[in-house]
Structures are given as structure tokens and as C-alpha cells.
């Protein structure tokens, strides 16, 4: 719950974000922890259905962007949580991921490196992130840019996630370059 405090100056320098992104297919979630209207800290675990796992995906660290943008007219303002990152290469497993999950809903977990205080949950109950994609395959790069965004404005910014990370699906055993 929010408590009024004075805010001192802190560094605005970017913090490195872990290159491991956790994507939780929304339909695999059994239960969310409680989150009040003014809560930015999410305590408790996101619980998956029996036998379900989350997906770990490698992201080029310098490409990770996770802003919460406010939009809307007067008296209609809300946040749109977004997450985008690049993944190098194209190989069978990444192409299968794209084909299976394009346009599908997710909850995502990202983590700042270093202080352990920057684990964030993006998307929320009844308002997940949806997956879209941009590819670059030319003389400059061979990569995919994964974009996730909520479709509906919300009262919530991304939350500081204090729960346990869900179990991840096994890593690919394929021979592709730029693997997960």
C-alpha cells in the first residue's frame, strides 16, 4: 500500500537488464497473487497449472526496453505496459516459437542485474501482454524483435515482482545459432 514520502534525487542512468526473459503463456496460469490498486510490489507467486512451464528466451541485453506509457484523454488516463527486445538468428526452434505464439497473450518477468531489486512483472490478470514481431534479415543483421504490449489501458504500471520464478521449459537441443 502506498505511503507518502519525499523523493530524493537518484541516478537516472540505465541499469543493465538480464538477458533471460521469462514468458508465461497466459492460458497456463492457474492463479495470480493479490495486487491492490495502489500496489507496485507484487508479493506471492504466479502459479501455473499442473504440468505447465514458462518459456525462457534469450534477449540481446542492450535491446531490452520495458516502459510503461501513460495515455488517454482527461479522466480516461491509464498505462500501457510494453516490453521489447531483440533475439539473434533464425533457426527452427525460434521460427516454431513465432508461429505458435504470434498474437497470443503472455505475462513476462524481467530482472535488472546487480541489486536484486529490479525483478519486474509485465502484464496482469485480465490484461496480459500480446506478442507481435519484426524481423530483420539483411546484410546488417539476422534477428527478430519481439514486441509485447497490453491492448487495454490499465491502472497498473509493471510491478516489482517478489515471487518465485516459475519452472521453465527445457532448453532447445537444436543446432541453430543464436539459441535460447
The 8 nearest C-alpha neighbors of each residue, nearest first, counted from 0:
[[1, 38, 37, 2, 35, 39, 36, 40],
 [0, 2, 37, 3, 38, 39, 4, 36],
 [3, 1, 4, 0, 37, 5, 38, 39],
 [2, 4, 1, 5, 6, 0, 37, 7],
 [5, 3, 2, 6, 1, 7, 0, 8],
 [4, 6, 7, 3, 2, 8, 9, 1],
 [5, 7, 4, 8, 9, 3, 2, 10],
 [8, 6, 9, 5, 4, 10, 11, 3],
 [7, 9, 6, 10, 11, 5, 12, 4],
 [10, 8, 7, 11, 6, 12, 13, 5],
 [9, 11, 12, 8, 13, 14, 7, 6],
 [10, 12, 13, 9, 14, 8, 7, 15],
 [11, 13, 10, 14, 9, 15, 8, 16],
 [14, 12, 11, 15, 10, 16, 111, 61],
 [15, 13, 16, 12, 111, 112, 113, 11],
 [14, 16, 112, 111, 13, 17, 60, 61],
 [15, 17, 111, 112, 110, 60, 18, 14],
 [18, 16, 19, 110, 112, 111, 60, 15],
 [17, 19, 58, 60, 57, 59, 20, 16],
 [20, 18, 57, 17, 56, 58, 55, 21],
 [21, 19, 56, 109, 55, 108, 18, 57],
 [20, 22, 55, 108, 107, 54, 56, 23],
 [23, 21, 107, 54, 53, 106, 105, 55],
 [22, 24, 53, 106, 105, 25, 107, 54],
 [23, 25, 105, 27, 26, 104, 22, 106],
 [26, 24, 105, 27, 104, 28, 23, 106],
 [25, 27, 28, 24, 104, 29, 105, 23],
 [28, 26, 25, 24, 48, 47, 51, 29],
 [29, 27, 47, 26, 25, 48, 30, 46],
 [28, 30, 47, 48, 46, 27, 31, 45],
 [31, 29, 46, 28, 45, 32, 47, 48],
 [30, 32, 45, 46, 33, 44, 124, 29],
 [33, 31, 43, 44, 45, 34, 42, 30],
 [32, 34, 31, 35, 41, 42, 43, 30],
 [35, 33, 38, 41, 32, 36, 40, 42],
 [34, 36, 38, 37, 33, 0, 39, 41],
 [35, 37, 38, 34, 154, 155, 0, 39],
 [36, 38, 35, 0, 1, 39, 155, 34],
 [39, 37, 35, 0, 40, 36, 34, 1],
 [38, 40, 158, 159, 41, 37, 156, 157],
 [41, 39, 159, 38, 158, 160, 42, 161],
 [40, 42, 160, 159, 161, 158, 34, 39],
 [43, 41, 161, 162, 40, 160, 32, 44],
 [44, 42, 162, 32, 41, 161, 45, 163],
 [43, 45, 162, 163, 46, 32, 42, 31],
 [44, 46, 31, 30, 32, 47, 43, 162],
 [47, 45, 30, 29, 44, 28, 31, 48],
 [46, 48, 28, 29, 27, 51, 49, 45],
 [47, 49, 29, 51, 27, 28, 50, 46],
 [48, 50, 51, 47, 29, 27, 52, 46],
 [49, 51, 48, 52, 47, 27, 166, 168],
 [52, 50, 48, 49, 47, 27, 53, 28],
 [53, 51, 167, 166, 168, 50, 54, 165],
 [52, 54, 23, 167, 22, 168, 166, 165],
 [55, 53, 22, 167, 168, 21, 23, 56],
 [56, 54, 21, 20, 167, 22, 19, 53],
 [55, 57, 20, 179, 19, 54, 58, 21],
 [56, 58, 19, 179, 18, 20, 86, 59],
 [59, 57, 18, 86, 85, 60, 84, 19],
 [58, 60, 62, 85, 61, 86, 18, 84],
 [59, 61, 18, 62, 58, 63, 16, 17],
 [60, 62, 59, 63, 15, 16, 84, 64],
 [63, 61, 84, 60, 59, 85, 64, 58],
 [64, 62, 84, 60, 61, 83, 65, 59],
 [63, 65, 83, 82, 66, 62, 84, 81],
 [66, 64, 82, 81, 83, 63, 67, 80],
 [67, 65, 81, 68, 64, 80, 82, 157],
 [66, 68, 80, 79, 156, 78, 81, 69],
 [69, 67, 79, 78, 66, 70, 80, 81],
 [70, 68, 78, 77, 79, 76, 67, 71],
 [69, 71, 76, 77, 78, 68, 72, 79],
 [72, 70, 76, 75, 77, 73, 69, 74],
 [71, 73, 75, 76, 74, 70, 77, 69],
 [72, 74, 75, 76, 71, 70, 77, 69],
 [73, 75, 76, 72, 71, 77, 70, 154],
 [76, 74, 72, 71, 73, 77, 70, 152],
 [77, 75, 71, 70, 74, 72, 73, 69],
 [76, 78, 152, 153, 69, 154, 70, 71],
 [77, 79, 69, 153, 152, 68, 67, 154],
 [78, 80, 152, 68, 67, 149, 69, 81],
 [79, 81, 67, 149, 148, 78, 66, 157],
 [82, 80, 148, 147, 65, 66, 67, 79],
 [81, 83, 65, 147, 64, 146, 148, 66],
 [82, 84, 146, 64, 145, 63, 147, 65],
 [83, 85, 63, 62, 145, 144, 58, 64],
 [86, 84, 144, 59, 143, 58, 62, 145],
 [85, 87, 58, 143, 142, 59, 144, 57],
 [88, 86, 142, 177, 141, 143, 85, 89],
 [89, 87, 142, 177, 141, 176, 90, 86],
 [88, 90, 93, 94, 142, 141, 87, 91],
 [89, 91, 175, 93, 92, 94, 88, 176],
 [90, 92, 94, 93, 95, 89, 175, 173],
 [93, 91, 95, 94, 90, 96, 171, 173],
 [92, 94, 96, 95, 91, 90, 97, 89],
 [93, 95, 97, 91, 96, 92, 90, 98],
 [96, 94, 92, 98, 93, 97, 99, 91],
 [97, 95, 93, 99, 94, 98, 100, 92],
 [98, 96, 94, 95, 100, 101, 99, 93],
 [97, 99, 95, 96, 100, 101, 94, 93],
 [98, 100, 96, 97, 95, 101, 103, 94],
 [101, 99, 103, 97, 98, 96, 102, 130],
 [102, 100, 97, 103, 130, 131, 98, 99],
 [101, 103, 130, 129, 131, 100, 104, 132],
 [102, 104, 100, 129, 101, 130, 105, 24],
 [105, 103, 129, 25, 128, 127, 24, 130],
 [106, 104, 24, 25, 128, 23, 127, 129],
 [105, 107, 23, 122, 127, 121, 22, 25],
 [108, 106, 22, 121, 21, 120, 23, 105],
 [107, 109, 120, 21, 119, 20, 121, 22],
 [110, 108, 119, 20, 118, 21, 107, 120],
 [109, 111, 118, 117, 17, 16, 119, 112],
 [112, 110, 16, 117, 17, 15, 118, 113],
 [113, 111, 16, 17, 15, 110, 114, 115],
 [112, 114, 115, 111, 15, 116, 14, 117],
 [113, 115, 116, 112, 117, 111, 118, 110],
 [116, 114, 117, 113, 112, 118, 111, 110],
 [117, 115, 114, 118, 111, 159, 113, 110],
 [116, 118, 111, 110, 115, 119, 159, 114],
 [117, 119, 110, 160, 109, 159, 116, 111],
 [120, 118, 159, 160, 109, 158, 108, 117],
 [119, 121, 108, 158, 160, 157, 107, 159],
 [122, 120, 157, 107, 106, 108, 119, 80],
 [121, 123, 127, 106, 128, 126, 80, 120],
 [124, 122, 126, 127, 125, 106, 121, 120],
 [123, 125, 126, 127, 31, 122, 106, 25],
 [126, 124, 123, 127, 122, 25, 151, 128],
 [127, 125, 123, 124, 122, 149, 151, 128],
 [128, 126, 122, 123, 105, 104, 106, 149],
 [127, 129, 149, 148, 105, 122, 147, 104],
 [130, 128, 104, 147, 148, 103, 102, 149],
 [129, 131, 147, 102, 101, 146, 103, 104],
 [132, 130, 146, 102, 101, 147, 145, 129],
 [131, 133, 145, 146, 144, 134, 130, 143],
 [132, 134, 144, 143, 145, 135, 131, 146],
 [135, 133, 143, 142, 144, 136, 132, 141],
 [134, 136, 142, 141, 143, 137, 140, 133],
 [135, 137, 141, 140, 134, 142, 138, 139],
 [136, 138, 139, 140, 135, 141, 142, 134],
 [137, 139, 140, 136, 141, 135, 142, 88],
 [140, 138, 137, 141, 136, 135, 142, 87],
 [141, 139, 137, 136, 138, 142, 135, 87],
 [140, 142, 136, 88, 135, 87, 137, 89],
 [143, 141, 87, 88, 135, 86, 140, 134],
 [142, 144, 134, 86, 85, 133, 135, 145],
 [145, 143, 85, 133, 84, 132, 134, 86],
 [144, 146, 132, 83, 84, 85, 143, 131],
 [147, 145, 83, 131, 130, 132, 82, 144],
 [146, 148, 130, 82, 129, 128, 81, 83],
 [149, 147, 81, 128, 129, 80, 150, 82],
 [148, 150, 128, 151, 79, 80, 127, 129],
 [149, 151, 148, 152, 128, 129, 79, 126],
 [150, 152, 149, 153, 126, 79, 78, 77],
 [153, 151, 77, 78, 79, 150, 154, 149],
 [154, 152, 77, 78, 155, 151, 79, 126],
 [153, 155, 77, 78, 156, 152, 36, 76],
 [156, 154, 153, 78, 157, 36, 39, 158],
 [155, 157, 67, 158, 78, 80, 154, 39],
 [156, 158, 121, 120, 119, 80, 155, 67],
 [159, 157, 39, 120, 119, 40, 160, 41],
 [158, 160, 119, 40, 118, 41, 39, 120],
 [161, 159, 41, 119, 118, 120, 162, 158],
 [162, 160, 42, 41, 159, 43, 163, 40],
 [163, 161, 44, 43, 42, 160, 164, 45],
 [164, 162, 44, 165, 161, 43, 45, 160],
 [163, 165, 162, 166, 44, 45, 108, 21],
 [166, 164, 53, 163, 167, 52, 45, 47],
 [165, 167, 52, 53, 164, 168, 51, 54],
 [168, 166, 53, 52, 54, 55, 165, 169],
 [167, 169, 52, 54, 53, 170, 166, 55],
 [170, 168, 167, 171, 54, 55, 172, 52],
 [171, 169, 172, 168, 179, 55, 167, 178],
 [172, 170, 173, 169, 179, 92, 178, 174],
 [171, 173, 170, 174, 169, 175, 178, 92],
 [174, 172, 171, 175, 92, 91, 178, 90],
 [173, 175, 176, 172, 178, 90, 171, 91],
 [176, 174, 90, 173, 178, 177, 91, 89],
 [175, 177, 178, 88, 174, 90, 89, 87],
 [176, 178, 88, 87, 175, 179, 86, 89],
 [179, 177, 176, 175, 171, 57, 88, 87],
 [178, 57, 56, 170, 171, 177, 55, 93]]
